[in-house]
């Protein structure tokens, strides 16, 4: 037999998790995909919080902090400033030397 290189997260799952998830999936990248959530009985703290999608987190953060920075990237110092409203479409820097930070707020 050959050496096994891949390790399944299912192999490390406790029996309660196996009962809920079966053979998987443990995640999905499909917009319409679903994965069952398992909250252990008696869970407290963060484990007991209601499930939230990444999109819901982004929308809540944008609503709560519209003027705060949401994302930043490095731009070459000599990149044209009028090429596009957002400099990440042109002029991204690959080094810190000769570049500066540009950013967008949650509102943007």
Rosetta blueprint (number, residue, H / E / L):
1 X L
2 X L
3 X L
4 X L
5 X L
6 X L
7 X L
8 X L
9 X H
10 X H
11 X H
12 X H
13 X L
14 X L
15 X H
16 X H
17 X H
18 X H
19 X H
20 X H
21 X H
22 X L
23 X L
24 X L
25 X L
26 X L
27 X L
28 X L
29 X L
30 X L
31 X L
32 X L
33 X L
34 X L
35 X L
36 X L
37 X L
38 X L
39 X L
40 X L
41 X L
42 X L
43 X L
44 X L
45 X H
46 X H
47 X H
48 X H
49 X L
50 X L
51 X L
52 X L
53 X L
54 X H
55 X H
56 X H
57 X H
58 X H
59 X H
60 X H
61 X H
62 X H
63 X H
64 X H
65 X L
66 X L
67 X L
68 X L
69 X E
70 X E
71 X E
72 X E
73 X E
74 X E
75 X E
76 X E
77 X L
78 X L
79 X L
80 X L
81 X L
82 X L
83 X L
84 X L
85 X L
86 X L
87 X H
88 X H
89 X H
90 X L
91 X L
92 X E
93 X L
94 X L
95 X L
96 X L
97 X L
98 X L
99 X E
100 X E
101 X E
102 X E
103 X E
104 X E
105 X E
106 X L
107 X L
108 X L
